[in-house]
């Protein structure tokens, strides 16, 4: 999908920066680290002890956005002599720096996760660690949790294990560059295998009933002093890369279930009958042919977000999915529900410890289980409270509200104009909705829309902008009226 940039006036940008600062204040977001935490970070760097296992001969590489410095994952992919594949997957070893009960640990429990705003990033850990010796940046020897996954020729995992090791990434790659090299046939085999393995894992996902929804992102960027808002469709390589992370999360969940102690990311498999009927009604209303016997996962996989009716279905139906939550267990008291419905398997978060608190704990449990050792006491002590801790995270709120602010700033000087768009979801469940969400073709905005008559899901609409104010204190900073 073509990137669509909107340039804003200086007045609009000034208003946006003020609104973003107000949002951070409202969310009680710290933009700096206390002196004692920074001092603890320097002490942790000085006291670092690298693991005994030396895996620096593995030519690992990272794939991240070009400006990222906090690199959680690095990989090396190879064919196995007897057939199939081996995936080496290094995860930043945050626990090597963040000791339990330390100022760094306390600060991480306050922050929960890294927050991303259009004008700045609020990291989980001090950058002197997360963008330095803990990051899998190229050509530096760092501690890592090194996973090894063996796959058969069809992409099924036959064995997974993880242990501590010192590693040295050899190359720092970005998504666009990797996609170009793979498409051109110029990628070296360890990189080219990402497509081969990624596609096999996508087929495995489809076979087990997993769901991947590829709606275009609304991306906010700040370049040359100008905020820009665009729709960005994910590159195929991003999906293949995500499959490696998902595979690791599923392997970690299985290791923890087998060991009897762990942290899962769970999602109930079936919404209530009313929601199921509503999803089927939406498909029928939009003219989507949902044949008997076709699963929801298979239907989603067949849809194209570039088609406005398909995007309307995906936006409406995925909003109805039950929210995922964290489930902990210990001493072999396995919970009744262990599956993440969208993934269609047990799963956990363990591949982004530089940016998410809980991953550090999941990693420790897996390392201990694979070494046939008892879980560290500090992990067991925190286990029960971790779901509540993670519920305090503000990442999704910050993301959505920051985009809302940028949308309002982009349109601030265009109140009264009429835009073409499509209705991608509606509120009322009585069949006569008067409010919903409109997806504009240009600029890259999704906003609330009201109408004196019924809104029709998926229909083209002329939307008059009646409000666009990033400093508006109410919920809807942007409001349209259907003409």
Residue, then its C-alpha position, 0 to 999 in steps of 0.5 A: x500500500x502506498x505511503x500517504x504523508x500529510x504535512x501539518x502547519x507549524x501551529x498544528x505541530x505545536x498543538x500536537x506537541x503540547x497535547x502529547x505532553x499532556x497525554x504523558x502527564x495524564x498517563x503519569x509517564x516518566x520521561x527520564x530515570x532517577x539518578x539512583x537508577x542510572x547509577x545502578x545501571x552503570x554498576x550493573x554494566x561494571x559487574x556483568x559476568x558473561x556466560x561460560x558457554x561461548x556461541x560467538x561463532x554463530x553468525x547471528x543477524x538482527x532484523x529491526x526498523x533501521x533506527x532501533x537500538x534496543x534489539x531483543x532478538x537475533x537469529x541464524x537459520x540453517x538446513x539440517x544435514x538429515x533434512x529439515x531446519x535448525x533455528x538459532x534464536x538469541x534473546x537479550x539476557x536482561x536478567x544479567x543486568x537487572x537483579x531482583x530487588x535492585x533499583x533497576x528491577x523496581x523501576x521496571x516494575x513501575x514502568x511495565x513496558x516501553x512506551x512509544x510516542x510520535x516524538x519520543x520513546x519511554x524505555x523500560x530500562x535505562x538506554x545505557x543498558x537497553x541500547x548498549x551492552x544488553x542489546x544484540x547490536x552487531x560486533x559486541x559480545x553480550x549475554x543472551x538466552x540462546x534458543x535452538x529449534x529443530x524443525x522437520x521438512x514441513x516446518x513442524x518443531x521436533x525439539x526446542x531448548x534454551x540456555x545461557x550463552x555469550x553471543x556476537x551478532x554479525x549483521x544488523x538488517x532491516x525489513x525493507x532491505x531483507x525483503x528486497x534481497x530475498x525477492x531479488x535472490x541476492x540474500x545469503x542462505x541464512x537470510x533467504x531461509x527466513x522466507x522458506x521457514x516462515x512460509x512453512x510456519x504460516x502453513x502450520x499455523x493455518x493447519x492448527x487454526x491460528x489467526x493472523x490479521x494483517x490490517x494496515x498500521x497507522x504509522x506516525x513518524x517525525x521527520x525533519x521536524x514534521x509529523x506524518x501519518x500514513x497507512x503502512x501495509x506489513x511486508x511479508x518478511x515481517x510476518x516470517x520474522x513474527x513466525x520465528x517469535x511465535x514459534x519460540x513463544x509456543x515452545x516456551x509455553x510447552x516447556x513451562x507446562x511440562x515443567x509445571x511452573x510458568x506464565x502463559x498468554x491465554x485467550x478463551x477460545x469461544x466468545x458467547x453465542x451472541x458474538x458468534x451470530x454477530x460475526x456471521x451477520x457482519x459477513x453476510x451484510x458485507x457480501x462475504x461468502x462464508x461457506x459452511x464448514x469454513x473456520x473463522x481462521x480460514x476465512x480471515x486468512x482468505x481476506x484482503x485488507x486492501x478490499x474495503x469490505x474485507x477491511x470492514x469485516x476484519x476491523x469489526x470482527x477482531x474487535x469482538x475477540x475476547x481479550x488475552x490475559x496472563x495466566x500463571x501456575x506452579x507446582x504442576x497445578x496446571x490451569x484449566x485453560x492454557x490456550x491462546x485462541x488466536x494462536x490456537x496453541x499454548x503461548x507465552x511472551x518471552x522474546x522482547x525482554x528489553x521492552x516488556x517486563x514479563x518476558x524476563x521471567x518467562x525466559x528464566x523459567x525456561x532456562x531453568x527447566x531446560x537445565x533440569x533445575x528448580x525455578x529461581x526463587x525470585x521468579x517464584x516470588x513474583x509469579x502470582x503478582x505478574x498478571x496484575x503488574x502487566x495489567x498496569x501497562x499503558x502501551x496500548x493506551x499510549x499507542x491509540x491515544x497518540x494516533x488519535x492526537x496526530x489524526x486531530x492535528x493533521x485535520x485541525x485546519x480542515x474542519x468543514x471539509x468533506x472526505x470520502x471514506x468507508x464505514x468499517x464498524x458500527x456501534x448499535x446492535x439493533x441493526x440500525x446503527x447511527x454511530x461508528x468508525x469511518x476509514x478515510x482513503x486520504x489522509x490516513x485517518x480513522x475517526x468517529x462518525x455520526x449520522x441521522x440515518x442508519x450507517x451501513x457497514x462497508x458502505x462508501x460515505x461522504x464524511x464532513x469533518x465537524x471537529x479536529x482538536x488534539x487538545x479536546x478533553x473529551x473522548x472523540x478528538x475527531x468527529x465526522x458527520x455522514x452527509 
